[in-house]
């Protein structure tokens, strides 16, 4: 890295203002293109400044942090499959409720089986 100059620190202030005006901006250049600032860091709250291709410094936590969401796609798939099964079982229960079954015992047995399946699906998914 080069030494941090007064001009680099002045550009840092300029870049902070530019990034704060537009949270989607990932790079910022000085008007004479002698400096380039890059938004970086896990929460995109840091600025790396380069002068003529050489890094001037990595200024951490200079911007308002942006929240990142980490997704466990295996867990998402499990939840999606569980939802599909629950909807299928719910549809079965709905059809049984809406049908004109006169025998109360048949209705209760079918309803309980569908409910047991739904509960079984719910308890199989581990959200920890």
C-alpha positions in Angstrom: 0.0 0.0 0.0 1.0 3.6 -0.6 1.2 6.1 2.2 -2.2 7.6 3.0 -2.1 11.2 1.7 -4.2 14.2 2.5 -5.7 13.9 -1.0 -6.7 10.2 -0.3 -8.4 11.2 3.0 -10.2 14.0 1.2 -11.3 11.6 -1.5 -12.5 9.2 1.3 -14.8 11.9 2.6 -16.1 12.5 -1.0 -16.6 8.7 -1.6 -18.5 8.3 1.7 -20.9 11.1 0.6 -21.2 9.5 -2.8 -21.9 6.0 -1.4 -24.4 7.3 1.2 -26.3 9.1 -1.6 -26.7 5.8 -3.5 -26.7 2.5 -1.6 -26.5 0.5 -4.8 -23.3 2.2 -5.9 -20.3 -0.2 -5.6 -17.6 2.0 -7.1 -16.9 5.7 -6.9 -14.3 7.6 -8.9 -12.7 11.0 -8.3 -13.5 13.6 -10.9 -9.9 13.5 -12.3 -10.0 9.7 -12.0 -6.8 9.6 -9.9 -8.7 7.6 -7.1 -11.2 4.8 -7.2 -13.2 3.8 -4.1 -14.7 0.3 -3.9 -17.5 -0.6 -1.5 -16.4 -3.8 0.3 -16.8 -5.8 3.5 -19.3 -8.5 4.5 -22.0 -5.9 5.2 -20.7 -3.6 2.4 -19.8 -1.0 5.0 -16.1 -0.6 4.2 -14.3 1.4 1.5 -11.1 0.4 -0.3 -9.4 3.2 -2.0 -6.9 2.7 -4.9 -4.6 5.3 -6.4 -3.4 4.5 -9.9 -4.0 0.8 -9.2 -2.3 0.7 -5.8 -4.4 0.3 -2.7 -4.3 3.4 -0.4 -6.2 1.7 2.5 -9.1 -0.3 3.6 -11.3 1.9 5.7 -13.6 -0.4 7.7 -17.1 0.4 9.0 -17.3 3.8 7.3 -20.8 3.3 5.9 -24.1 2.2 7.2 -24.1 -1.6 7.2 -26.4 -3.4 4.8 -28.0 -6.5 6.1 -27.3 -9.7 4.3 -29.5 -12.8 4.5 -27.8 -16.2 4.4 -30.0 -18.9 3.0 -29.8 -22.6 3.8 -31.2 -24.0 0.6 -31.5 -27.5 2.0 -33.7 -26.2 4.8 -35.8 -24.1 2.3 -36.3 -27.3 0.2 -37.4 -29.2 3.3 -39.9 -26.5 4.2 -41.2 -26.3 0.6 -41.8 -30.1 0.5 -43.4 -29.9 3.9 -45.7 -27.2 2.7 -46.7 -29.2 -0.4 -47.5 -32.2 1.8 -49.5 -30.1 4.3 -51.5 -28.5 1.4 -52.2 -32.0 0.0 -53.4 -33.3 3.4 -55.4 -30.1 4.0 -57.1 -30.6 0.6 -58.0 -34.2 1.6 -59.5 -32.9 4.9 -61.3 -30.2 3.1 -62.9 -32.6 0.6 -63.9 -34.9 3.5 -65.5 -32.0 5.4 -67.3 -30.8 2.4 -68.6 -34.2 1.3 -72.0 -35.3 2.6 -70.9 -38.3 4.7 -73.7 -39.3 7.0 -71.7 -41.8 9.0 -70.0 -39.8 11.7 -67.5 -42.6 12.5 -66.1 -42.7 8.9 -65.7 -38.9 9.0 -63.8 -38.9 12.3 -61.4 -41.8 11.2 -60.5 -40.0 7.9 -60.1 -36.7 9.6 -57.8 -38.2 12.3 -55.7 -40.0 9.7 -55.2 -36.7 7.7 -54.4 -34.8 10.9 -51.9 -37.4 12.0 -50.1 -37.1 8.6 -49.9 -33.4 8.9 -48.5 -33.6 12.4 -46.0 -36.2 11.3 -44.7 -33.9 8.6 -44.5 -31.0 10.9 -42.5 -32.9 13.5 -40.1 -34.3 10.9 -38.7 -30.8 10.0 -35.9 -29.6 12.2 -35.5 -25.8 12.2 -32.5 -25.7 14.5 
